[in-house]
Amino acid sequence: MIDKGEKIPFKERIEISKSHTREFFAEAKNRLKGKSVLIAGLLAVVLIGAIFVQNSRMIDSMNKILNQAEGSIHEIYDDSKVIAAYKKGDGSGLNAEDAFVLDTMTNVIDEIITDDMSDYEKEKAVYDWQRAWVAYSDEDLNPISAAADNYTPYGVLRSHNAICVGNATTFKLFMDALDIPCKIIHSTEQGEHAWDLVQLDGEWYHVDVTFDGGSGSKPGYAYFNVPDSIKDDGNWPWDHSEIPAANGTKYCYMLTNATECDDLYDIPEAIKTAMDDGAGFAAVILKDRTGFNRAVADYITNSMYMENGGVYFSGAYSLGGKVLYKFDISRWNEDNNEEIPPEVSEKLSEIINELNLTSDEEISYQQDEYEEDTYELTRGYK
């Protein structure tokens, strides 16, 4: 996920490194087959050095992609021409990029929106589509583009890749086309972040596609239609005098999907169910709050086992006259959503290993080149 400054978070860096290390050992095992003990030691040193260089370069490259304008603020895309063309049914006056946005948006609306939908149903259909479109799917390869337009709907719709501003402007584009009132909050005081504010039945709600918290292309809805009391946590301040108060709860996904528990002893099962469903959080309402406090909440989260992430107590919120307790579910690795079929990986491995075989001449050169520097490391193998 993208955090402040659009950098790759530390946890994701660790997972990237772990992934490459696993690949390294598999590659080393293949390369060292049939080699002498000395040559095996030399190749191990070379390969270990290469894996660290590869990790460093890859992370730097990905950070460059995700942080194309570090220290600067992205402009908010003006969709007025595209929306006017959509309402008229005539995009002849648009430039090539806006024409592409119009055509793509129109096709998506025709595919996911029906006339009998309520505004909330339309909003959720767009949200679900956008989460699946921008996230990786094992049916469509998601290209990570280094283009500098991933903060506009054109870049998002073209490359399936977005930073927060791209998510916000793309979501607003669809809301404007569907006549659902929508505003963008562009917070820049503590690093850049942007999300949306939508109005349903006269009440405003925050919608943050970027910090959805889901698993792969499956939405987590962590910040889907939440009020100020949840979004205004000090991390991303905004000017409240320019943005209408968001006090709606009727369409707050967190509240409407909260699990009612008899007492604190039902909380672990509620969290486990949310984890299994791939949700980004577990929201709990206790009928009997006796004995429940922060120490109990921390005990529960510290005891919940999660192979690829962790559970954290977020806090208590007063919503719709009820006290809601939120437990965030953070995933560090989504490899389970990107598995390669065994028959594909085996065939690719055979082909790539054949191409990667080191010739005797190259081995001899490597031995001469590194023998002096690696003597201490390899003498035990002689």
C-alpha positions as CSV (number, residue, x, y, z in Angstrom):
1,M,0.0,0.0,0.0
2,I,1.1,3.6,-0.4
3,D,1.9,5.6,2.7
4,K,2.9,9.2,3.4
5,G,5.2,10.4,0.7
6,E,4.1,7.5,-1.6
7,K,7.0,5.4,-0.3
8,I,6.9,1.6,0.1
9,P,6.2,0.9,3.7
10,F,8.8,-0.9,5.8
11,K,6.7,-4.1,6.1
12,E,6.4,-4.4,2.4
13,R,10.1,-3.9,2.0
14,I,10.7,-6.8,4.3
15,E,8.3,-9.0,2.3
16,I,10.0,-8.0,-0.9
17,S,13.4,-9.0,0.5
18,K,12.0,-12.3,1.8
19,S,10.5,-13.1,-1.5
20,H,13.8,-12.5,-3.4
21,T,15.8,-14.4,-0.8
22,R,13.5,-17.5,-1.3
23,E,14.0,-17.1,-5.1
24,F,17.8,-16.8,-4.5
25,F,18.0,-20.1,-2.6
26,A,16.0,-21.9,-5.3
27,E,18.3,-20.4,-8.0
28,A,21.4,-21.2,-6.1
29,K,20.4,-24.8,-5.6
30,N,20.0,-25.2,-9.3
31,R,23.2,-23.5,-10.2
32,L,25.4,-25.4,-7.7
33,K,24.3,-28.8,-8.9
34,G,27.3,-30.8,-10.1
35,K,29.8,-28.0,-9.3
36,S,33.0,-28.6,-7.3
37,V,33.1,-27.6,-3.7
38,L,35.3,-24.6,-4.4
39,I,33.3,-23.4,-7.4
40,A,30.1,-23.9,-5.4
41,G,31.5,-21.6,-2.7
42,L,32.5,-19.0,-5.2
43,L,29.2,-19.0,-6.9
44,A,27.4,-18.7,-3.6
45,V,29.4,-15.6,-2.7
46,V,28.6,-14.0,-6.1
47,L,24.9,-14.9,-5.9
48,I,24.5,-13.6,-2.4
49,G,26.0,-10.3,-3.4
50,A,23.7,-10.2,-6.5
51,I,20.6,-10.8,-4.5
52,F,21.2,-7.8,-2.2
53,V,22.0,-5.6,-5.2
54,Q,18.8,-6.7,-6.9
55,N,16.7,-6.1,-3.8
56,S,18.1,-2.6,-3.4
57,R,17.7,-1.6,-7.1
58,M,14.2,-3.0,-7.3
59,I,13.0,-1.2,-4.2
60,D,14.6,2.0,-5.4
61,S,13.0,1.6,-8.8
62,M,9.6,0.9,-7.3
63,N,9.9,3.9,-5.0
64,K,10.8,6.0,-8.0
65,I,7.6,4.9,-9.7
66,L,5.4,5.5,-6.7
67,N,7.1,8.7,-5.8
68,Q,7.3,10.5,-9.1
69,A,7.0,14.0,-7.6
70,E,8.3,13.7,-4.0
71,G,8.2,17.1,-2.3
72,S,5.7,18.5,-4.8
73,I,1.9,18.5,-4.7
74,H,-0.1,16.9,-7.5
75,E,-2.8,19.0,-9.3
76,I,-6.4,17.8,-9.0
77,Y,-7.8,16.7,-12.3
78,D,-10.6,18.8,-13.7
79,D,-13.2,16.4,-15.0
80,S,-15.8,19.1,-16.1
81,K,-15.1,18.7,-19.9
82,V,-15.5,14.9,-19.7
83,I,-18.7,15.1,-17.6
84,A,-20.2,17.7,-19.9
85,A,-19.4,15.5,-22.9
86,Y,-20.9,12.5,-21.1
87,K,-24.1,14.3,-20.4
88,K,-24.4,15.5,-24.0
89,G,-23.4,12.1,-25.4
90,D,-20.8,13.8,-27.6
91,G,-17.1,13.6,-27.0
92,S,-16.0,15.1,-30.3
93,G,-14.5,18.2,-28.7
94,L,-12.2,16.4,-26.3
95,N,-8.5,15.9,-26.6
96,A,-7.2,12.3,-27.0
97,E,-6.6,11.7,-23.2
98,D,-10.0,13.0,-22.2
99,A,-11.7,11.1,-25.0
100,F,-10.1,7.9,-23.7
101,V,-11.3,8.7,-20.2
102,L,-14.9,9.3,-21.5
103,D,-15.0,6.1,-23.5
104,T,-13.6,4.0,-20.7
105,M,-15.8,5.5,-18.1
106,T,-18.9,5.1,-20.3
107,N,-18.1,1.4,-20.9
108,V,-17.6,0.8,-17.2
109,I,-20.9,2.5,-16.2
110,D,-22.8,0.5,-18.8
111,E,-21.3,-2.6,-17.4
112,I,-21.8,-2.2,-13.7
113,I,-24.7,0.3,-13.2
114,T,-28.4,-0.3,-13.8
115,D,-31.3,2.2,-13.6
116,D,-32.9,0.5,-10.6
117,M,-29.9,1.0,-8.4
118,S,-30.0,3.5,-5.5
119,D,-27.2,6.1,-5.2
120,Y,-25.6,4.0,-2.5
121,E,-25.7,0.9,-4.7
122,K,-24.2,2.8,-7.6
123,E,-21.5,4.2,-5.3
124,K,-20.6,0.8,-4.0
125,A,-20.5,-0.7,-7.5
126,V,-18.0,1.9,-8.6
127,Y,-15.9,1.4,-5.4
128,D,-15.8,-2.3,-5.8
129,W,-14.9,-2.0,-9.5
130,Q,-12.2,0.5,-8.8
131,R,-10.6,-1.7,-6.1
132,A,-10.6,-4.6,-8.5
133,W,-9.4,-2.6,-11.4
134,V,-6.4,-1.0,-9.7
135,A,-5.4,-4.0,-7.7
136,Y,-3.7,-7.1,-9.2
137,S,-6.0,-9.8,-10.5
138,D,-4.9,-13.2,-11.6
139,E,-7.1,-12.9,-14.7
140,D,-5.5,-9.6,-15.9
141,L,-1.9,-8.7,-15.5
142,N,-1.6,-5.4,-13.8
143,P,1.1,-3.3,-15.4
144,I,3.0,-1.0,-13.1
145,S,3.6,2.1,-15.1
146,A,6.3,4.6,-14.6
147,A,4.2,7.2,-16.4
148,A,3.8,10.5,-14.5
149,D,0.0,10.5,-14.9
150,N,-1.0,8.0,-12.3
151,Y,-2.6,10.8,-10.4
152,T,-5.2,11.4,-13.1
153,P,-8.1,9.2,-14.2
154,Y,-6.4,8.9,-17.6
155,G,-3.3,7.3,-15.9
156,V,-5.4,5.1,-13.6
157,L,-7.8,3.9,-16.4
158,R,-4.9,3.3,-18.8
159,S,-2.4,1.5,-16.5
160,H,-4.4,0.1,-13.6
161,N,-2.0,2.0,-11.3
162,A,-2.7,4.9,-9.0
163,I,-1.4,7.0,-6.2
164,C,-3.9,8.4,-3.7
165,V,-4.7,11.5,-5.9
166,G,-5.4,9.2,-8.9
167,N,-7.8,7.1,-6.8
168,A,-9.6,10.2,-5.5
169,T,-10.0,11.9,-8.9
170,T,-11.1,8.7,-10.6
171,F,-13.7,8.0,-8.0
172,K,-15.0,11.5,-8.2
173,L,-15.2,11.2,-12.0
174,F,-17.7,8.4,-11.7
175,M,-19.7,10.0,-9.0
176,D,-20.0,13.2,-11.1
177,A,-21.2,11.2,-14.1
178,L,-23.8,9.4,-11.8
179,D,-25.0,12.7,-10.3
180,I,-23.8,11.8,-6.8
181,P,-22.4,14.8,-5.0
182,C,-18.7,14.3,-4.4
183,K,-15.8,16.5,-3.2
184,I,-12.1,15.8,-2.9
185,I,-10.1,16.3,0.3
186,H,-6.5,17.1,-0.5
187,S,-4.4,17.0,2.7
188,T,-0.9,18.2,2.3
189,E,0.2,19.3,5.8
190,Q,1.9,16.0,6.8
191,G,2.7,14.7,3.3
192,E,0.3,14.4,0.5
193,H,-2.9,12.3,0.7
194,A,-6.3,12.7,-1.1
195,W,-9.6,11.0,-0.7
196,D,-13.3,11.7,-1.4
197,L,-16.4,12.9,0.4
198,V,-19.8,11.8,-1.0
199,Q,-23.3,12.8,-0.2
200,L,-26.1,10.2,0.2
201,D,-29.6,11.2,1.2
202,G,-28.4,14.6,2.3
203,E,-25.6,13.4,4.5
204,W,-21.8,13.4,3.8
205,Y,-19.4,10.4,4.2
206,H,-15.7,9.9,3.7
207,V,-14.5,7.4,1.1
208,D,-10.8,6.5,1.0
209,V,-10.1,4.0,-1.8
210,T,-6.4,4.0,-1.2
211,F,-6.5,3.0,2.5
212,D,-9.2,0.4,1.9
213,G,-7.3,-2.3,3.8
214,G,-8.6,-5.2,1.6
215,S,-6.9,-8.4,0.4
216,G,-5.8,-8.3,-3.2
217,S,-8.7,-7.1,-5.3
218,K,-11.2,-7.9,-2.6
219,P,-12.2,-4.7,-0.8
220,G,-11.7,-4.3,2.9
221,Y,-14.0,-1.2,3.3
222,A,-11.9,0.2,6.2
223,Y,-12.7,3.8,5.2
224,F,-15.8,3.3,3.0
225,N,-18.5,5.8,4.0
226,V,-17.2,6.8,7.4
227,P,-18.0,10.0,9.4
228,D,-15.6,12.6,10.6
229,S,-15.3,10.9,14.0
230,I,-13.4,8.0,12.3
231,K,-11.5,9.8,9.5
232,D,-10.4,12.8,11.5
233,D,-7.7,11.0,13.6
234,G,-5.0,13.7,13.1
235,N,-3.0,11.8,10.5
236,W,-4.4,13.7,7.5
237,P,-5.8,17.1,8.7
238,W,-8.0,19.2,6.4
239,D,-9.7,22.6,6.5
240,H,-13.1,21.9,8.1
241,S,-14.3,25.4,7.1
242,E,-14.1,24.5,3.4
243,I,-15.4,20.9,3.7
244,P,-18.9,20.0,4.9
245,A,-19.2,18.0,8.1
246,A,-19.6,14.3,7.5
247,N,-21.9,13.0,10.2
248,G,-23.8,10.3,8.2
249,T,-24.1,6.8,9.7
250,K,-26.9,5.2,7.7
251,Y,-24.6,4.1,4.9
252,C,-21.5,3.7,7.0
253,Y,-20.2,0.3,6.0
254,M,-18.3,-0.3,9.3
255,L,-21.5,0.3,11.3
256,T,-23.9,-1.6,9.1
257,N,-21.5,-4.6,8.9
258,A,-20.6,-4.6,12.6
259,T,-20.9,-7.9,14.5
260,E,-23.0,-7.8,17.6
261,C,-21.4,-9.8,20.4
262,D,-23.0,-10.8,23.7
263,D,-19.8,-10.0,25.7
264,L,-16.0,-9.7,25.3
265,Y,-15.6,-13.5,25.0
266,D,-17.3,-13.4,21.6
267,I,-14.8,-11.0,20.1
268,P,-12.1,-13.5,19.0
269,E,-14.6,-15.4,16.8
270,A,-15.7,-12.1,15.2
271,I,-12.1,-11.2,14.4
272,K,-11.4,-14.7,13.0
273,T,-14.4,-14.5,10.8
274,A,-13.3,-11.1,9.4
275,M,-9.7,-12.5,8.9
276,D,-11.1,-15.5,6.9
277,D,-13.3,-13.2,4.8
278,G,-10.3,-11.1,3.8
279,A,-11.7,-8.0,5.5
280,G,-9.5,-5.0,6.4
281,F,-11.1,-4.7,9.9
282,A,-13.5,-6.3,12.4
283,A,-16.1,-4.0,13.9
284,V,-17.7,-5.2,17.1
285,I,-20.7,-4.0,19.1
286,L,-20.9,-5.4,22.7
287,K,-24.3,-5.9,24.3
288,D,-22.5,-6.2,27.6
289,R,-19.3,-4.2,27.8
290,T,-18.5,-5.3,31.4
291,G,-14.7,-6.0,31.8
292,F,-13.7,-4.8,28.3
293,N,-10.9,-2.3,28.3
294,R,-7.7,-1.6,26.3
295,A,-5.7,-4.2,28.1
296,V,-8.3,-6.9,27.2
297,A,-8.4,-5.7,23.6
298,D,-4.5,-5.9,23.4
299,Y,-4.5,-9.3,24.9
300,I,-7.0,-10.6,22.3
301,T,-5.1,-9.1,19.3
302,N,-1.7,-10.3,20.6
303,S,-3.1,-13.8,20.9
304,M,-4.7,-13.9,17.4
305,Y,-2.4,-15.8,15.0
306,M,-2.2,-14.5,11.4
307,E,0.4,-16.0,9.1
308,N,0.7,-13.0,6.8
309,G,-0.1,-10.1,9.0
310,G,-1.5,-9.0,12.3
311,V,-4.5,-7.7,14.2
312,Y,-4.5,-4.3,16.1
313,F,-7.0,-2.6,18.2
314,S,-7.9,0.7,16.5
315,G,-10.2,2.3,19.1
316,A,-13.8,2.9,20.2
317,Y,-16.2,5.0,18.2
318,S,-19.7,6.4,18.9
319,L,-21.8,5.8,15.8
320,G,-25.5,5.9,15.5
321,G,-26.0,5.8,19.3
322,K,-23.9,2.7,19.6
323,V,-20.3,2.1,20.8
324,L,-18.3,0.4,18.1
325,Y,-14.9,-1.3,18.7
326,K,-12.7,-1.5,15.6
327,F,-9.9,-4.1,15.1
328,D,-7.7,-3.4,12.1
329,I,-6.4,-6.4,10.2
330,S,-3.1,-5.7,8.4
331,R,-1.7,-8.0,5.8
332,W,1.9,-7.9,4.9
333,N,1.9,-10.2,1.9
334,E,-0.7,-11.0,-0.7
335,D,1.1,-13.9,-2.4
336,N,-1.9,-16.2,-2.0
337,N,-3.7,-14.0,-4.5
338,E,-0.9,-14.3,-7.1
339,E,-0.1,-18.0,-7.1
340,I,1.3,-19.4,-10.3
341,P,-0.1,-22.8,-11.3
342,P,2.4,-25.6,-10.6
343,E,2.6,-26.7,-14.2
344,V,3.4,-23.2,-15.3
345,S,6.1,-22.6,-12.7
346,E,7.7,-26.0,-13.4
347,K,7.9,-25.4,-17.1
348,L,9.1,-21.8,-16.7
349,S,11.7,-23.0,-14.2
350,E,13.1,-25.6,-16.7
351,I,13.4,-23.0,-19.5
352,I,14.9,-20.2,-17.3
353,N,17.4,-22.6,-15.6
354,E,18.5,-23.8,-19.0
355,L,19.1,-20.2,-20.1
356,N,20.8,-19.3,-16.9
357,L,23.4,-22.1,-16.9
358,T,26.9,-20.7,-16.4
359,S,29.4,-21.9,-18.9
360,D,32.8,-23.4,-17.9
361,E,34.6,-20.3,-19.3
362,E,32.5,-18.0,-17.1
363,I,33.1,-20.1,-14.1
364,S,36.8,-20.0,-14.7
365,Y,36.8,-16.3,-15.1
366,Q,34.8,-15.8,-11.9
367,Q,37.2,-18.1,-10.0
368,D,40.2,-16.1,-11.1
369,E,38.5,-12.8,-10.5
370,Y,37.2,-13.6,-6.9
371,E,39.6,-16.2,-5.6
372,E,41.8,-13.8,-3.7
373,D,38.9,-11.9,-2.2
374,T,36.9,-15.0,-1.3
375,Y,39.8,-17.2,-0.1
376,E,38.9,-16.8,3.6
377,L,35.2,-17.6,2.8
378,T,35.9,-20.6,0.7
379,R,38.9,-22.3,2.1
380,G,36.8,-24.4,4.3
381,Y,35.3,-26.0,1.2
382,K,38.6,-27.2,-0.3
